[in-house]
Amino acid sequence: MESALAGLGRSPVAAREGRAQRATATRRRRGSTRADQAVGSSSRTPGSRSPSCGRKMKLNHPNYLYRVLPDLQKEGRIKRKGQGYHPGG
């Protein structure tokens, strides 16, 4: 495979890097997402837990926020204190 890529003038490393760039470019957030709604919910009711935030947002599956809230923590948009979530600084 390396010889085939070399014949095309591309290195195997460049081929892998191109795929990585495309994969990350498609994961961009648009406005008014569930994450933004979760941040708003945590600012309106600080200290609330994930399922209760989901019920207040009227989600069919309130536990879905277990997937969203850790990413928001990493971004610094919310903070976890004890078992509840609070707005980030």
MOBELVEN-V142269 format. One record per pair of residues at least 24 apart in sequence whose C-alpha atoms are under 7 Angstrom apart, sorted by sequence separation. I is the first residue (numbers start at 1). GAP is how many residues later the second one is. D is the distance in whole Angstrom. If there is no record, write none. Layout:
BEGIN
I&GAP&D, I&GAP&D
END
This chain:
BEGIN
35&33&6, 49&34&7, 49&35&5, 48&36&5, 49&36&6, 47&37&4, 48&37&6, 39&38&7, 47&38&5, 39&39&7, 46&39&6, 47&39&5, 46&40&5, 46&41&7, 42&43&6, 43&43&7, 42&44&6, 43&44&5, 42&45&6, 39&48&7
END
